């Protein structure tokens, strides 16, 4: 349902962040919006029932995260990271992920194990059903849940940004692959964390991200879908 004019005026920051999160999910977490897809302010504003000013603010957020490119004419498109940018992004991600699992190993709890085990079961179901898009999204969420268990909000924020970038990079340069490999790597990581073996957890997550990076080397362009049809999947009913 569209926000009223008064609601948009009183909650612009929250609305901008919420809308950006939906577009972030569609462009990076599930690769629904392919790199290079045009993002006209007028079409987005009409679809979400918000002003172009709000749309522009949300696109600026995503541009700062490297998920959207804004040209000289201020026309926005889903970003198309280069291979050089890909190498930089994965280098940063490996460093952040190693620190995440080091901290989680020190702060391991039954609740943390429950959260990660539940996520792994959801990943397993998606993989068994062959739902690649859902598997990709759940795999990315697993790493965000890990970051949340550190208790460090700033670390989680930085990891969320770089995970978004690397998932988008897979959409540009990567190829679809059986998610069972990633799932097995997640299971082994949780086992190391349960044992309190921070060094092994760091080794495992480093190898896991290196494998993800390796999968980002082969071009695999997917099919296209109209913008409104894609965004409708990410709009609350």
FENGITA-V993880 format. One record per residue. N is the residue number from 1. RES is the residue in three letters. SS is DSSP state (@ for helix, = for strand, . for the rest). Layout:
n | res | ss
N | RES | SS
N | RES | SS
This chain:
n | res | ss
1 | UNK | .
2 | UNK | .
3 | UNK | .
4 | UNK | .
5 | UNK | @
6 | UNK | @
7 | UNK | @
8 | UNK | @
9 | UNK | @
10 | UNK | @
11 | UNK | .
12 | UNK | @
13 | UNK | @
14 | UNK | @
15 | UNK | @
16 | UNK | @
17 | UNK | @
18 | UNK | @
19 | UNK | @
20 | UNK | @
21 | UNK | @
22 | UNK | @
23 | UNK | @
24 | UNK | @
25 | UNK | @
26 | UNK | @
27 | UNK | @
28 | UNK | @
29 | UNK | @
30 | UNK | .
31 | UNK | .
32 | UNK | .
33 | UNK | .
34 | UNK | .
35 | UNK | .
36 | UNK | .
37 | UNK | .
38 | UNK | =
39 | UNK | .
40 | UNK | .
41 | UNK | @
42 | UNK | @
43 | UNK | @
44 | UNK | @
45 | UNK | @
46 | UNK | @
47 | UNK | @
48 | UNK | @
49 | UNK | .
50 | UNK | .
51 | UNK | .
52 | UNK | @
53 | UNK | @
54 | UNK | @
55 | UNK | @
56 | UNK | @
57 | UNK | @
58 | UNK | @
59 | UNK | @
60 | UNK | @
61 | UNK | @
62 | UNK | @
63 | UNK | @
64 | UNK | @
65 | UNK | .
66 | UNK | .
67 | UNK | .
68 | UNK | =
69 | UNK | =
70 | UNK | =
71 | UNK | .
72 | UNK | .
73 | UNK | .
74 | UNK | .
75 | UNK | .
76 | UNK | =
77 | UNK | =
78 | UNK | =
79 | UNK | .
80 | UNK | .
81 | UNK | .
82 | UNK | .
83 | UNK | @
84 | UNK | @
85 | UNK | @
86 | UNK | @
87 | UNK | @
88 | UNK | @
89 | UNK | @
90 | UNK | @
91 | UNK | @
92 | UNK | @
93 | UNK | @
94 | UNK | @
95 | UNK | @
96 | UNK | @
97 | UNK | @
98 | UNK | @
99 | UNK | @
100 | UNK | @
101 | UNK | @
102 | UNK | @
103 | UNK | @
104 | UNK | @
105 | UNK | @
106 | UNK | @
107 | UNK | .
108 | UNK | .
109 | UNK | .
110 | UNK | @
111 | UNK | @
112 | UNK | @
113 | UNK | @
114 | UNK | @
115 | UNK | @
116 | UNK | @
117 | UNK | @
118 | UNK | @
119 | UNK | @
120 | UNK | @
121 | UNK | @
122 | UNK | @
123 | UNK | @
124 | UNK | @
125 | UNK | @
126 | UNK | @
127 | UNK | @
128 | UNK | @
129 | UNK | .
130 | UNK | .
131 | UNK | .
132 | UNK | @
133 | UNK | @
134 | UNK | @
135 | UNK | @
136 | UNK | @
137 | UNK | @
138 | UNK | @
139 | UNK | @
140 | UNK | @
141 | UNK | @
142 | UNK | @
143 | UNK | @
144 | UNK | @
145 | UNK | @
146 | UNK | @
147 | UNK | @
148 | UNK | @
149 | UNK | .
150 | UNK | .
151 | UNK | .
152 | UNK | .
153 | UNK | @
154 | UNK | @
155 | UNK | @
156 | UNK | @
157 | UNK | @
158 | UNK | @
159 | UNK | @
160 | UNK | @
161 | UNK | @
162 | UNK | @
163 | UNK | @
164 | UNK | @
165 | UNK | @
166 | UNK | @
167 | UNK | @
168 | UNK | @
169 | UNK | @
170 | UNK | @
171 | UNK | @
172 | UNK | @
173 | UNK | @
174 | UNK | .
175 | UNK | .
176 | UNK | .
177 | UNK | .
178 | UNK | .
179 | UNK | .
180 | UNK | @
181 | UNK | @
182 | UNK | @
183 | UNK | @
184 | UNK | @
185 | UNK | @
186 | UNK | @
187 | UNK | @
188 | UNK | @
189 | UNK | @
190 | UNK | @
191 | UNK | @
192 | UNK | @
193 | UNK | @
194 | UNK | @
195 | UNK | .
196 | UNK | .
197 | UNK | .
198 | UNK | @
199 | UNK | @
200 | UNK | @
201 | UNK | @
202 | UNK | @
203 | UNK | @
204 | UNK | @
205 | UNK | @
206 | UNK | @
207 | UNK | @
208 | UNK | @
209 | UNK | @
210 | UNK | @
211 | UNK | @
212 | UNK | @
213 | UNK | @
214 | UNK | @
215 | UNK | @
216 | UNK | @
217 | UNK | @
218 | UNK | .
219 | UNK | .
220 | UNK | .
221 | UNK | .
222 | UNK | .
223 | UNK | .
224 | UNK | .
225 | UNK | .
226 | UNK | .
227 | UNK | @
228 | UNK | @
229 | UNK | @
230 | UNK | @
231 | UNK | @
232 | UNK | @
233 | UNK | .
234 | UNK | .
235 | UNK | .
236 | UNK | .
237 | UNK | .
